[in-house]
Amino acid sequence: MPLFRRSLLIASFILGTSILMFAQFPMPTQRPQEDTLPAQIRELVSKYCRLDYEGGRLDPKMWPKFQPLVSWTSPQPFTKINVIARYTVDPESSEDHNKYSVTVHYRLLGTFDPGLGYVQEPEGTIQDVFYSVTSQNTEWRVSDADNPLPHPSRAAMLKWLTEQVNTTQDATIKDRYQNALDHLQQQSGSPFAR
C-alpha cells in the first residue's frame, strides 16, 4: 500500500474516532443558571417598576399583575405617592446569603400626601431605592424595598388625581386633589429634562 494511501487511511481513522468521541459528550447549549440569574433578578425588578410606573399600585384591580412578582400576599398600603419622570434599574445586583439587592434610580418630580397635598421636588432630584429579591419555593420575588411608596409616572398620577377629583364627595379633600392636579399639570414631566 503506497505511503500516501496509508497516511490518508490513518488520518481518516483518527478524524472518525475523534468525531465519535466528541459525540459521546453533550455540548452545552446554554450557560449555567448562575450566569443568567443576575439578569433574571434585574428583569424581575424591571417588570415590577414598569407596572408601578404605569400606575398599577394606585389601582387595586392591577394586583393580579403584581402578585407573581412579589412575596407579599395582598397590595401594600401607602400613605404617600412619589411621582416620577423616569427610572433606571442598575445593570448590576449584589448578592448576600441568597438575597439579591437591586438599585433603582428615580427622577423624582414630587410627593403627594393626601393630608398635605402635592410638594414639588427641585428639578433633577434623584431618589435611589434598594429592592431586595429573595427565592420563595424556587421562584424569585421582590421581597422588600427601602422606600415602599408607589412611583407612578406623571401621566399615571394625573389620571389618578382626575379620578379622585371626580369621585370624592368631601369638599376639603376634593380641593386637595384638585390643587395637586393643577400643580402637577403645570410642572414639566419630561423624562429627558435634567
N, C-alpha and C positions, 0 to 999 in steps of 0.2 A: 504494500500500500504506500503510495507516494507520501512524502512528508507533509505536503500541503493538505491532503485529504485527512490525514491523521490529526493534524493541528485543528482543522475545521471541525472534525468529529469531537475532539476533546473540548473545544470552545463551546460547541452546541450542547454537550453534556453538562458542562459547568453552568451555562446560562439556564438550561432547563431545570437543573437541580436547584439553582438559586431562586427561580420563579416559584417552584413548588414549595420551597422552604418558606419564602415570604408569604405565600398564600395561606399557610397554616396560622399565621399570626394576624389577627384583625388590625387594620389600620384605624387609628382614632379618627372619627369623623367630626367630633366637636370637642371643645375644650372642656376640662373638668368643671363641675358646677361651681367650685370655689372661685374660679376665674370670672364667672359671669355673675356671681352673687352680688358684688357691689353695684353692678349695672341694674340688676333686678331691684335692689333696695332703692336706688335713685329713681327708677321708673315708678315704683310704688308711691314714693313721696310726691313725685311729679303729678301723678293721677289725682292724689288727694288735694294738692294745691290747685290744680286746674278746676276741679269741682267747686272748691271753696271760692276761687276767683270768679267763677260764673254765678255765684250767689247761692250755691247749693246748701250751705249751712244756715241760710236765712229762711229756707223753705223746708218745713218738716216732711213734705212729700218726697224730697230728694234723699231721705235717709237710706232707702234700699240701695242707692248707688254708693254710698259711703260704707255701708256695713261690711262688704268683703275686704275693705282696705284697712279697717281699724279694729282694735282689740276691745273697745267698749261696746256695750250691748244696746245702747239707746243714744239718741242725739245728745251731745254735750250742751248744757245750758250756758248762756253767756250773759254778761251784764253790759258789755260794750262791744263796739264793732270797729275794727281798724280798716279804713278804706284805703285801697292801694291803686297805684297806676300800673305797676308791673311787679313781677317777681322773677328771681332766677334761683335755680337749685344748684348748689355746689356740685361739680362733677366728682368730687372725692367724698367718701364717707369714712368715718373712723369706727373701729370695732373694739369692743371691750367686753370680754366674757360673753360672747354670742349675742351682744346687743350693739346695734349699729346706731350711729348718730349722723344725721344729715342736716346741713345748714341751708336755710332758705333766706335769701336776701329780698326784702320787700321795699319798694319805693313807696313810702307812706305819704298819703295825702292828708289824712286827718283821722280823728276818732269821734265816733258818735256814742254818746252816753244818753240813754232815754231820760235820765233825770236832769241832765245838764244841757243837752243839745250837742251840736257839732263843733269841734275845735279843730281848726286847720293847723297842720304842721308846717314848719318852714320849708321852702322849696328845696327839694333834693334830699329830704330826710330818708335815711336808710335804716330799716329795722331788721336785725338778724334774729331769726327764730331757729332754735335747735329742735329737731324732731327725732324722737327715739323710735327705733324699729326693732321688734323682737319676734322670735318664732313662737307660734302657737299651733300645736298639732301639725307640724311640718309646713305651716303656712306663715309667711312673713306678714306682719301687720304693723301699722303705725300705732304705737302704744302710749305715746306721751309727747307733749310739746311744752317748751318753757313759756310760751305765750299761746294759750289755748283759744284765744279770741278768733272769731271769723275774720277773714281777709278778703272781702269781695272787691271786685273792680268798681270803679266809679259808676259805670253803666248799670251794673247789677244793684248797686246801692241806690241809685236814682230810681230805679224801678221799684225797689222795696219801699223806699220812702213815699213814693207816689201811692202805692197800695195802702200804706199806713194812713196817709192823709185821707184817702177815700173811704176807709173803713172805721177809723177811730171816731167815737162819739164824744169823748171828753174834750172840751174846747181848749183847755190848757195844754194837754198832751198833743192835740191836733196842731196847735200853734208851734209847739216844739218841733214836730215833724216837718211842718211847712217851712220853718226857719232853716232847718238843716237842709231841706231840699233846695231852697233858694240859694243858700250859701254854697252848696256843692255844685249847683248848676253854674255859678259864676266862676268857680275855681277851675283852672286848667287841669285836665286829667290826662294830658298826653303822656303815654308811656315813654316817649323819647325826650321829654323835657329834662333838663339837668337840674 
